[in-house]
Amino acid sequence: MAMDLGELMVPYMPTIRVPRTGDRVFKSECAFSYDTPESEGGLYVCMNTFLGFGREHVERHYRKTGQSVYLHLKRTVKEVEDAHLLSAVSAQPGDTTPSCILSPVQVTIACDAMLNAPSPYRKPEPLPWDDEIQVSKHSRGLLQQDSGVRIPPSGWKCSRCEMRENLWLNLTDGAVLCGKWFFDGTGGNGHALEHYRETGFPLAVKLDTITPDGADVYSFDEEEAVVDPRLADHLAHFGIDVLQKKKKPESGRTGGELQPHLSEWELVQESGRKLKAVYGSGYTGIKNLGNSSYLGATMQVLFSIPEFQRAYVGNLQRIFDYSPLDPTRDFHTQMAKLGHALLSGQHSKPPVKSELIEQVVKGDRDPRPTGVSPRMFKALIGAEHPEFSSNRQQDALQFLRHLVSIVERNSASPESPADVFRFLVEERTQCCQSGKVRYAQRPDHIMQLPVPVEAATNREELLEYEVRKREAEENRMPPPPPVRARVPFTVCLQAFTEPENVPDFWSSALQAKSAGIKTSRFATFPDYLVVQIKKFSFGVDWIPKKLDVSVEMPDFLDLSRLRGTGLQAGEEVLPDLAPPIITPEDPIAPRRSPWRFSLAAPEIDESSVMQLAEMGFPLEACRKAVYYTGNMGAEMAFSWILAHMEEPDFAEPLAVSGSAQDNPPTRTLASFLASQPPEESVAIVTSMGFPRQLAIQALQATNNNLERALDWIFTHPDGAVESEQPCDRAEQEEEGESSGDTTHNGLDFSHGLGSSAPPAERDPPAPRVKDGPGRYELFAFISHMGPSTMSGHYVCHIKKEGRWVIYNDHKVCLSEKPPKNLGYIYFYQRLSHS
């Protein structure tokens, strides 16, 4: 028999591979289901691709790839010390029982290597030749100035310009300055580097990277990223103590440090109540992988929404059949896999009578946990994300936003299931001095509700508690029982509607900074409204803190009165002018300037022109690039060149009629740069033989998704480069022809900023939104337990079949008293009879 098998496997020997370093061997989970070696049919691992498949899905892989040799793993539980048995190699996918087969040596080596391969979810160790970040030579001897600077946890701004992104804190004097400008339109104005050249202070830390695990530190002197072993002390010098505060582990629910929140744990989890477990379709739990309760609670709620069910579970077979060769990296496949597992009931079956008797005898509470372990899904959804790829607890709201963005990017059709959350916010900004207003709309997915604790109904009780707490601390006595603030929902809603001050408001009516206020209303109401109770904030010590509040959320919500009204009769609109850009040569902004770009002078910065010319670009093109970017430097002019080098008049001499004041450019530089897709993506598309303008057009039409851009090109053979003059384009629009695919964010860059008669700006394409009455009913909420989003535990309650159900990791039970007043994220659905 052994000889026959050996001869049978000879044709397949070239397809059998031995895993090498870097190969991922999926020997514990099916790529399409949650079958494992413990499942009834075991797990089949392809000996070429190393992907694992359950019995139901191995035939699909065989038909798609032609691979015929699989390692069949079957693990059985026995009441002995050795509780795991693995069967031998199977040359046919359906053969599950051979255990004494003599295989060729290559097969044996491959099997041993596959069985001993590390988990595919383990992060690879850095290779010895990889560049490692070195310790800075300045870290230990860094002298910090005692200037009394204290850095707040938010609201930073460059001390030399208006930049609020890419900000760096100099660790010597505490100056907050912006980083360098990048070709993709991000970055800053390079003031941090200028500050180093002026002062010689070498080390700076990027503000938005500071976490309890470290931060990004850069040495201007060494010109590279570095490690600062004394970073905690250097940050504490400026009042940032976050690195000295250790996280509390999620498992420490009964530790002394969590004792003040013990009542919260009991209330949210409904501890002390005999909750009845439920099983079947829609009642499958998600096992905690270690600080992953934020993921489980969020996915349970999403897959209780019909639109998500239809998009992934309803198209299950189509998604599986058209999945790529590596389905573990395909978002649609993994979403469909998780959704089917939660809704099918295959992993949520009640224990049989014999198991119940054994449970009573042994006194076990949970002898055989049901539910699924979403390791493959978590690895995919957190890939390339520094937080969600870690094993640390995360903010469920941030994860929801992250997931919604991935759903939208991976949506092949014009609509995505995440559209049910999107709504438009109407923002009304008013100049307090002139009284003029501006209306704008922006898309959003979440209504963030502030909690004014000062309006608590038990304020006297809270003040008394603070007094007793302070006395206990002074006398070194145990703290008194905590008192939870009770804030009415109506007060929170009122705070949401109140006008807020606009920091650094620039009034286009006054051509100067002025006081401004902003109010927000709903321009549209979504099908499903997500409401976040803003319980978390940062203290002055940069530590995330949680408000211990109780907000009694209503079961039915009517927000009709919050619908925006738009421009009202008698209101005067603020002029549509952008603030002037202050250049180093012109430190005082010309307040009279009505232009998008403030040109300090009509002459051209010849030094920038020469820098571009040295790169090989035509001299006249370089002059136009510098002129039409407002003499703002070679880097910004270089971006202009990349966007206009395909134009027929690219190298023609600059023609300016009159003065710069007569014919100023009309587009803001930020919007121009934001409209351009990444140059590396454009290069990839053009390398396939497509024209550059078509590549830019396709990437703009697909939100810079490379795969979707290629599909767009093949499905729009006539949507290629448009070279019509503005007058021809206007005629096309009158005839009803669509030219929206050549625009991005309302700007058309088929003609450069340097055209003598640039086409008029257009309104940006409206985002996909659904609108209807603003009356809702609560159907789910996610609760958090613990002192901050960086620790603790999440559970969710979902209303199904007229009853509330609590999902606490793998445990799914009927809720007796859902704590609707202690939730963190609430989900409302539009009333069907609205």
SULFENGI-V397697 format. One record per residue. N is the residue number from 1. RES is the residue in one small letter. OMEGA is omega in radians with two decimals (* if undefined). D_LAST is the distance of its C-alpha to the last C-alpha in whole Angstrom. Layout:
# SULFENGI-V397697
n-><N N>
res-><RES RES>
omega-><OMEGA OMEGA>
d_last-><D_LAST D_LAST>
This chain:
# SULFENGI-V397697
n-><1 2 3 4 5 6 7 8 9 10 11 12 13 14 15 16 17 18 19 20 21 22 23 24 25 26 27 28 29 30 31 32 33 34 35 36 37 38 39 40 41 42 43 44 45 46 47 48 49 50 51 52 53 54 55 56 57 58 59 60 61 62 63 64 65 66 67 68 69 70 71 72 73 74 75 76 77 78 79 80 81 82 83 84 85 86 87 88 89 90 91 92 93 94 95 96 97 98 99 100 101 102 103 104 105 106 107 108 109 110 111 112 113 114 115 116 117 118 119 120 121 122 123 124 125 126 127 128 129 130 131 132 133 134 135 136 137 138 139 140 141 142 143 144 145 146 147 148 149 150 151 152 153 154 155 156 157 158 159 160 161 162 163 164 165 166 167 168 169 170 171 172 173 174 175 176 177 178 179 180 181 182 183 184 185 186 187 188 189 190 191 192 193 194 195 196 197 198 199 200 201 202 203 204 205 206 207 208 209 210 211 212 213 214 215 216 217 218 219 220 221 222 223 224 225 226 227 228 229 230 231 232 233 234 235 236 237 238 239 240 241 242 243 244 245 246 247 248 249 250 251 252 253 254 255 256 257 258 259 260 261 262 263 264 265 266 267 268 269 270 271 272 273 274 275 276 277 278 279 280 281 282 283 284 285 286 287 288 289 290 291 292 293 294 295 296 297 298 299 300 301 302 303 304 305 306 307 308 309 310 311 312 313 314 315 316 317 318 319 320 321 322 323 324 325 326 327 328 329 330 331 332 333 334 335 336 337 338 339 340 341 342 343 344 345 346 347 348 349 350 351 352 353 354 355 356 357 358 359 360 361 362 363 364 365 366 367 368 369 370 371 372 373 374 375 376 377 378 379 380 381 382 383 384 385 386 387 388 389 390 391 392 393 394 395 396 397 398 399 400 401 402 403 404 405 406 407 408 409 410 411 412 413 414 415 416 417 418 419 420 421 422 423 424 425 426 427 428 429 430 431 432 433 434 435 436 437 438 439 440 441 442 443 444 445 446 447 448 449 450 451 452 453 454 455 456 457 458 459 460 461 462 463 464 465 466 467 468 469 470 471 472 473 474 475 476 477 478 479 480 481 482 483 484 485 486 487 488 489 490 491 492 493 494 495 496 497 498 499 500 501 502 503 504 505 506 507 508 509 510 511 512 513 514 515 516 517 518 519 520 521 522 523 524 525 526 527 528 529 530 531 532 533 534 535 536 537 538 539 540 541 542 543 544 545 546 547 548 549 550 551 552 553 554 555 556 557 558 559 560 561 562 563 564 565 566 567 568 569 570 571 572 573 574 575 576 577 578 579 580 581 582 583 584 585 586 587 588 589 590 591 592 593 594 595 596 597 598 599 600 601 602 603 604 605 606 607 608 609 610 611 612 613 614 615 616 617 618 619 620 621 622 623 624 625 626 627 628 629 630 631 632 633 634 635 636 637 638 639 640 641 642 643 644 645 646 647 648 649 650 651 652 653 654 655 656 657 658 659 660 661 662 663 664 665 666 667 668 669 670 671 672 673 674 675 676 677 678 679 680 681 682 683 684 685 686 687 688 689 690 691 692 693 694 695 696 697 698 699 700 701 702 703 704 705 706 707 708 709 710 711 712 713 714 715 716 717 718 719 720 721 722 723 724 725 726 727 728 729 730 731 732 733 734 735 736 737 738 739 740 741 742 743 744 745 746 747 748 749 750 751 752 753 754 755 756 757 758 759 760 761 762 763 764 765 766 767 768 769 770 771 772 773 774 775 776 777 778 779 780 781 782 783 784 785 786 787 788 789 790 791 792 793 794 795 796 797 798 799 800 801 802 803 804 805 806 807 808 809 810 811 812 813 814 815 816 817 818 819 820 821 822 823 824 825 826 827 828 829 830 831 832 833 834>
res-><m a m d l g e l m v p y m p t i r v p r t g d r v f k s e c a f s y d t p e s e g g l y v c m n t f l g f g r e h v e r h y r k t g q s v y l h l k r t v k e v e d a h l l s a v s a q p g d t t p s c i l s p v q v t i a c d a m l n a p s p y r k p e p l p w d d e i q v s k h s r g l l q q d s g v r i p p s g w k c s r c e m r e n l w l n l t d g a v l c g k w f f d g t g g n g h a l e h y r e t g f p l a v k l d t i t p d g a d v y s f d e e e a v v d p r l a d h l a h f g i d v l q k k k k p e s g r t g g e l q p h l s e w e l v q e s g r k l k a v y g s g y t g i k n l g n s s y l g a t m q v l f s i p e f q r a y v g n l q r i f d y s p l d p t r d f h t q m a k l g h a l l s g q h s k p p v k s e l i e q v v k g d r d p r p t g v s p r m f k a l i g a e h p e f s s n r q q d a l q f l r h l v s i v e r n s a s p e s p a d v f r f l v e e r t q c c q s g k v r y a q r p d h i m q l p v p v e a a t n r e e l l e y e v r k r e a e e n r m p p p p p v r a r v p f t v c l q a f t e p e n v p d f w s s a l q a k s a g i k t s r f a t f p d y l v v q i k k f s f g v d w i p k k l d v s v e m p d f l d l s r l r g t g l q a g e e v l p d l a p p i i t p e d p i a p r r s p w r f s l a a p e i d e s s v m q l a e m g f p l e a c r k a v y y t g n m g a e m a f s w i l a h m e e p d f a e p l a v s g s a q d n p p t r t l a s f l a s q p p e e s v a i v t s m g f p r q l a i q a l q a t n n n l e r a l d w i f t h p d g a v e s e q p c d r a e q e e e g e s s g d t t h n g l d f s h g l g s s a p p a e r d p p a p r v k d g p g r y e l f a f i s h m g p s t m s g h y v c h i k k e g r w v i y n d h k v c l s e k p p k n l g y i y f y q r l s h s>
omega-><3.14 3.12 3.13 3.14 3.11 3.09 3.12 -3.05 -3.11 -3.14 -3.07 -3.07 3.14 -3.11 -3.09 -3.12 3.01 -3.12 3.08 3.11 -3.12 3.08 3.11 -3.13 -3.10 -3.06 -3.11 -3.05 3.08 -3.14 -3.08 -3.12 3.13 3.00 3.14 3.04 3.11 3.12 -3.06 -3.14 -3.11 -3.09 3.11 -3.12 3.14 -3.10 3.02 -3.13 -3.13 3.04 3.14 -3.13 2.98 -3.08 -3.09 -3.01 -3.09 3.12 3.12 3.12 3.12 -3.14 -3.07 -3.02 -3.07 3.12 -3.02 -3.05 -3.10 2.99 -3.10 -3.13 3.09 -3.13 3.10 -3.12 3.12 3.11 3.10 -3.09 3.09 -2.98 -3.08 3.09 3.12 3.12 -3.04 -3.05 3.04 3.13 3.10 -3.06 -3.05 -3.09 -3.01 -2.96 -3.09 -3.11 -3.10 -3.06 3.06 -3.05 3.03 -3.05 -3.11 3.14 3.13 3.12 -3.14 3.12 3.13 -3.14 3.12 -3.13 -3.10 -3.12 3.11 3.13 3.12 -3.12 3.12 3.13 -3.12 3.09 3.11 3.14 -3.05 -3.13 3.09 3.10 3.09 3.11 -3.06 3.06 -3.13 3.10 -3.11 -2.94 -3.03 -3.11 -3.09 3.10 -3.13 -3.12 3.12 -3.07 -3.14 -3.13 3.04 -3.06 3.11 -3.11 3.13 3.10 -3.11 3.08 3.10 -3.09 -3.13 3.12 -3.06 -3.08 3.09 3.12 3.13 -3.09 -3.09 3.12 3.08 -3.02 3.09 -3.07 3.10 3.13 3.09 -3.03 -3.08 3.12 -3.07 3.12 3.11 -3.08 -3.12 3.08 3.13 3.09 -3.10 -3.09 3.05 -3.08 3.10 3.10 3.09 -3.14 3.11 -3.13 3.14 -3.00 -3.06 3.11 -2.82 -2.95 3.07 3.14 3.12 -2.95 -3.04 3.09 -3.06 3.10 3.07 -3.13 -3.14 -3.13 3.09 -3.13 -3.14 3.09 3.12 -3.14 -3.14 3.07 3.09 3.04 -3.05 3.04 3.09 -3.12 -3.12 -3.08 -3.14 3.13 -3.12 3.09 3.13 3.12 3.14 3.05 3.13 -3.06 -3.01 -3.10 3.14 -3.12 -3.14 3.10 3.04 -3.12 -3.12 -3.08 -3.09 -3.05 -3.09 -3.12 -3.10 -3.10 -3.14 -3.07 3.12 -3.11 -3.10 -3.14 3.10 3.10 -3.10 -3.09 -3.07 -3.13 -3.12 3.12 3.14 3.09 3.09 -3.11 -3.12 3.12 3.09 -3.08 3.05 -3.09 3.14 -3.11 3.12 3.13 3.09 -3.10 3.12 -3.14 -3.04 -3.10 3.14 -3.11 3.09 -3.14 -3.10 -3.12 -3.12 -3.10 3.09 -3.12 -3.09 -3.10 2.92 -3.14 -3.06 -3.11 3.09 3.09 -3.11 -3.05 -3.03 -3.12 3.12 3.12 -3.00 -3.05 3.12 3.13 -3.14 -3.10 -3.10 3.12 3.12 -3.10 3.07 -3.09 3.13 -3.13 -3.10 -3.07 -3.11 -3.14 -3.09 3.05 3.12 3.12 -3.13 -3.14 3.12 3.13 -3.11 -3.02 -3.06 -3.07 -3.13 -3.12 3.13 -3.11 -3.14 3.12 3.11 -3.03 -3.12 3.11 3.10 3.12 3.12 3.12 3.14 -3.11 -3.09 -3.11 3.12 3.07 -3.05 -3.02 -3.10 -3.10 3.03 3.13 -3.09 3.10 -3.02 -3.09 -3.11 3.13 -3.13 3.13 -3.13 -3.04 -3.14 -3.12 3.11 3.07 -3.02 -3.09 -3.06 3.03 -3.13 3.10 -3.14 3.07 -3.08 3.10 -3.13 3.13 3.09 3.11 3.10 3.10 3.14 -3.12 3.12 3.12 3.11 3.09 -3.12 3.14 -3.08 -3.14 -3.12 -3.11 3.11 -3.14 3.06 3.14 3.13 3.12 -3.10 -3.14 -2.96 3.04 3.11 3.09 3.06 3.13 3.11 -3.13 -3.08 3.01 -3.06 -3.08 -3.11 -3.12 -3.13 -3.00 3.02 3.08 3.10 3.11 3.08 3.11 3.08 3.13 -2.99 3.03 -3.11 -3.02 3.11 -3.14 3.09 -3.09 -3.12 3.12 -3.13 -3.13 3.12 -3.06 3.14 3.11 3.12 3.13 3.12 3.11 3.14 3.11 -3.13 3.12 3.13 3.10 3.13 3.12 3.14 -3.12 3.14 3.12 3.08 -3.12 3.12 3.09 -3.07 3.10 -3.10 3.13 3.11 -3.09 3.12 3.13 -3.12 3.11 3.10 -3.14 3.10 3.11 3.11 -3.07 -3.09 3.06 3.10 3.14 3.11 -3.12 3.09 -3.12 3.10 -3.09 3.09 3.10 -3.13 -3.05 -3.12 3.07 -3.11 3.04 -3.14 3.09 -3.10 3.03 -3.09 3.07 3.10 2.97 3.04 3.08 -3.08 3.05 3.12 -3.09 3.09 -3.11 3.07 2.99 -3.03 -3.13 -2.99 3.10 3.09 3.05 3.14 3.11 3.10 3.14 3.08 -3.12 -3.10 3.07 3.09 -3.04 3.06 3.12 -3.11 -3.11 -3.10 3.04 3.12 -3.00 3.10 -3.11 -3.06 -3.09 3.14 3.10 -3.13 -3.09 -3.10 -3.09 -3.10 3.11 -3.14 3.11 3.14 -3.01 3.02 3.11 -3.11 -3.12 3.10 3.10 3.14 3.08 -3.13 3.12 3.13 3.14 -3.08 -3.04 3.12 -3.07 3.03 -2.99 -3.10 -3.01 3.09 -2.99 3.01 3.07 3.08 3.13 -3.11 3.13 -3.12 -3.13 -3.03 3.12 -3.05 3.12 3.08 3.11 -3.10 3.09 3.13 -3.13 3.11 3.08 3.10 3.13 3.11 -3.05 -3.11 3.09 3.12 3.12 3.11 -3.12 -3.14 -3.11 -3.03 2.97 2.97 3.13 -3.08 3.04 -3.06 -3.08 3.13 3.08 3.10 3.09 3.09 -3.14 -3.13 -3.09 -3.01 -3.03 3.11 -3.09 -3.09 -3.13 -3.05 -3.04 3.12 -3.10 3.12 3.12 3.14 3.12 -3.12 -3.14 3.11 -3.14 -3.10 -3.02 -3.12 3.02 -3.01 -3.10 3.06 -3.11 -3.12 -3.14 3.09 -3.13 -3.14 -3.09 -3.07 3.12 3.12 -3.07 3.13 3.10 3.09 -3.13 -3.14 -3.12 -3.13 3.11 3.10 3.07 -3.13 3.10 -3.08 -3.11 3.08 3.10 3.12 -3.13 -3.12 3.14 3.11 -3.11 -3.08 3.07 3.07 3.05 -3.00 -3.10 3.13 3.11 3.10 3.07 3.14 -3.13 -3.10 -3.13 3.09 -3.09 -3.13 -3.09 -3.04 -2.98 3.07 -3.11 -3.12 3.05 -3.13 -3.13 3.10 -3.13 3.11 3.11 3.12 -3.12 3.11 3.13 3.08 -3.13 -3.08 3.04 -3.06 -3.07 3.13 -3.14 3.09 -3.11 3.06 -3.12 3.14 -3.09 3.03 2.98 -3.03 3.04 -3.11 3.11 -3.14 3.09 -3.08 3.13 -3.09 3.09 -3.13 3.08 3.13 3.10 -3.09 3.09 -3.13 3.13 3.05 -3.06 3.13 3.12 -3.11 3.12 -2.97 3.04 3.14 3.11 3.11 3.00 3.11 -3.12 3.12 3.07 -3.13 -3.06 -3.12 3.13 -3.13 3.11 3.08 -2.99 3.13 2.94 3.09 3.04 -3.13 3.11 -3.11 3.12 3.08 -3.13 -3.14 -3.13 3.10 3.09 -3.12 -3.00 -3.09 -3.13 3.13 -3.06 3.01 -3.13 3.10 -3.12 -3.11 -3.10 -3.07 3.13 -3.08 -3.11 3.13 3.12 -3.10 -3.12 3.13 3.04 -3.11 3.12 -3.06 -3.11 -3.14 *>
d_last-><72 72 74 72 69 70 71 68 66 69 66 63 65 65 61 61 61 62 59 60 59 56 55 52 52 49 51 48 45 44 42 40 39 40 43 46 50 49 47 48 49 50 50 51 52 53 57 56 53 53 49 48 47 46 47 44 44 48 48 46 48 51 50 48 51 54 55 57 58 56 57 55 54 54 54 55 55 58 59 62 62 62 58 57 59 59 60 62 61 60 61 58 54 55 58 57 60 63 64 68 68 70 69 70 71 68 65 66 66 63 62 63 62 58 58 60 57 55 51 49 47 50 50 53 56 57 60 64 64 61 61 60 59 62 63 63 67 66 63 66 68 65 66 63 63 62 60 58 55 52 49 46 43 41 41 44 45 49 51 52 49 46 45 42 43 46 47 51 52 56 57 61 59 56 55 51 52 50 51 52 50 50 50 46 45 44 47 48 51 54 55 55 58 59 59 61 64 64 65 66 63 62 59 56 52 49 47 43 45 47 46 48 49 51 50 51 54 56 60 61 65 64 62 60 57 59 58 59 60 60 57 55 58 58 54 55 57 54 52 50 51 48 51 53 50 49 46 46 45 42 45 46 43 46 48 49 48 44 45 43 40 41 38 36 37 37 33 32 33 33 37 39 37 38 35 34 34 32 33 32 29 27 29 32 33 34 38 39 41 42 40 37 35 32 32 32 29 27 28 26 23 23 24 21 19 18 19 22 23 23 25 28 28 27 30 32 35 35 35 38 40 39 40 43 46 45 42 42 41 38 35 33 36 35 31 32 34 33 29 31 33 30 28 31 33 36 37 35 38 39 43 45 47 50 48 47 51 52 49 50 54 54 51 49 45 44 47 45 42 39 37 37 39 38 41 41 37 38 41 39 36 39 41 43 40 43 40 38 42 43 43 42 39 36 33 30 28 31 31 27 28 31 29 26 29 31 28 28 31 32 29 31 28 26 23 24 22 22 20 16 18 19 18 20 21 22 26 28 31 34 37 38 42 41 37 36 33 32 28 27 25 25 23 23 21 21 20 24 24 27 28 31 33 35 32 33 33 36 38 41 41 40 43 45 45 46 49 50 49 51 54 54 54 57 59 58 56 53 50 48 45 42 39 36 34 31 29 25 22 22 25 24 21 24 26 24 23 27 29 32 35 36 39 42 40 42 41 42 42 45 46 46 45 43 40 37 33 30 27 24 20 17 18 15 12 13 11 13 15 18 20 23 25 28 31 34 36 40 42 45 47 45 43 40 39 36 35 35 32 29 26 23 20 17 15 12 12 10 12 11 15 16 15 19 20 23 27 27 30 33 32 35 35 37 39 38 41 42 44 48 49 52 55 58 60 58 57 55 52 53 51 51 50 47 47 45 48 51 54 57 60 60 62 62 62 65 65 61 63 66 63 61 64 66 63 64 62 63 65 63 59 60 61 57 55 57 56 53 52 53 56 54 56 57 54 52 54 54 50 51 54 52 49 51 54 53 53 56 57 57 61 61 63 60 60 59 59 60 59 56 55 55 53 51 49 45 43 43 45 42 40 42 43 40 39 43 42 45 48 49 46 47 51 49 48 51 53 52 53 50 50 50 47 45 45 44 41 40 40 38 35 35 35 38 38 41 40 37 40 42 40 38 42 43 39 40 44 43 41 45 46 46 49 48 49 46 47 47 43 42 43 41 38 39 39 36 37 35 37 35 36 39 37 36 34 34 38 41 44 45 48 49 49 52 52 53 50 47 44 41 39 35 32 31 29 25 24 21 18 14 12 8 6 8 7 9 11 14 16 19 22 25 28 32 35 38 39 38 36 39 40 38 36 32 30 27 24 22 20 21 20 19 22 23 26 28 30 33 35 36 35 32 31 29 28 29 28 26 27 24 25 28 26 26 23 20 17 14 11 8 5 6 4 0>
